[in-house]
Amino acid sequence: MNLNTFVESLVAGNGATHHLSHGIPTTGAFASIHGHEYIADLPTSFIRYKRELQAEMIAQHVRDFIATNGLLLEQDDNYIGGWWESGKLVLDISRHFDTIEEAAEFGIHNGQRAMYSIDLDKVIDLPEPQVAGTETQRATYARLAAQAIANDAQYSII
């Protein structure tokens, strides 16, 4: 997927993922890196604009996001993700993992509300991270919760 295809997918109201230098994985899962979420400031009348103008406005936000986060987005496992939430365009940096369990643990530890499984083509809700206790206790909670999520996901495809 090139950057134009990424923008066109967003203009169509879909979510999309893009890497600056290589293709998109066909297996595994994505979880976002905390602190790199961006909500595009689009006018309330945006949906009535012509498609070409929508694409240009979204493309500008995407270019600005890449300019701000380029060093992280150059890393092999990091991708730019985009989706619509409550009528707003959200951009973030998503990290690719080989398994749902790895992505869930990372997402929980980073306070993410959800992750995406490529294998299931599904957004998976994540529990809130444990905030009390030692770092070891918080990490153990994230690991055990991730294992439960992965087990539930395994049974949902049977």
N, C-alpha and C positions, 0 to 999 in steps of 0.2 A: 504494500500500500504506500503510495507516495503522499506527500503532504496535501496535494489538491484533493485526492480521494478521501483523506481524513476529514478535510473541511467539508466536502460534499456530503459525507455521511452525517456530519453534525447538522448541516443545513437541512437535511432530510428528517431531522428529529431523532436520529439514532445515536447510540454510543459508538465510540471508535477508539482504537489504540494504534499508535504509530511509533516506530523507532527511527532515529535520525540516520542510521547507516545500514540497517539490515531488516530482514523480514520479520513478520509476526509469528510467534510460536503457534503450533496447532494443538499442543497439549500443555497441561499444567494449569497454573492459576496465577492471578495477579492480586496484589494487595498494595495499597498506597503508602507512600512515605509521608509521615506526619509533618505538618508545617509547610507543605508545598501545594496546598489547595488554592485555587483561584476561581472566584466567581466573576464571570464577565459582566460588565456593566453595559447592558443592552437596553435601548429604549423600550418602553412598554408597548409601543406600536410596531415593534420589530417584526412580528408575525405577518403584518400587512405589507411589508416591503417586498419589492421584487427579489426573486431568488439571487440574482447577480449581486445586488446590494447586500443581501444577507450574507452571501459567501465572502464578500470583501470585508465586511465588518468582523465576521468570525475569524477570517484569515489574519486580520490585524491583531486580534487578541492572541491568536495562536503564535504569531511571530514574536509578539511582546513576551509571551510566556517562555518561549524557547530562548530568547535573548537573556531573560532573567535567570533561567535554570539550565543553561546550556552545559555547564560542567557536569551536572548530575545526569542530564539526558544523554551525554556521550558515553556513559558507562553501559556495558553490554546488556545488563539485566534490567535497565531502567527505560521506561517508555512514557510517552505522553499519552494520557488518557483523557477522554472527553465524554460527557454525557449531559443530559438534561435532568434537572431536579427542581420540581415546583416551578417550572417555567423559566428557570435560570440555567445558563450554560456554565458547567463546572469543568475546569481543567485541573489535572494533577499529574504527579509523577507516580507511576505504578511500577512496582518491581515484579519481575517474573520469577516464579518458583516452579519446581518440577512437580510438587504435590500440593493438594488441598491443605494437608496438615501443616506444611511449611508456611504457606501463604496465610493460613488462619492464625498461626502462632505469631507471625510477624505483624499481622493486622491488629490482633488483640493487644499485643505489646505496644503498638503505636497508636492505640486509641481510635482505630477505624471502626465505623459502623457496619461496614460490609466489605466483601471481597468478591472477586469474579472467578468462577471456574470455567476454563476453556472447555474442558472435557464434558462438563454437564451443560454448557452454554447457559449458565445461571448465576445470578447474584445470590450470594449466601450471606445472611445477616450474621454479625459477630456480636458476642456479649461485650459489655463494658469491661475494661481491664480492672484488675484488682488494684486498689489504690493504697490499702493499708498493708502493713507487714514489711518484711525485709525484701530486698531486691530478689533474693533467691525464692521467697514465697510468691512474689508477683510473677516471676518467670515460670515457676512450677504451675501456677494457676493457668497461665497462658498456654503452656505446653499441654496440660491435661484437657483444657477446654478445646484446644485445637485437635487433639486426638478424638474427642467425642464428635466434633464437627465432621472430621474426616470419616469416621465410622458411619455417621448418619448419612453422609453423602454417598458412601459406598452402597448402602442399602437402598438409596433412592433411585439408583440406576438399574436395579434388578427387576 
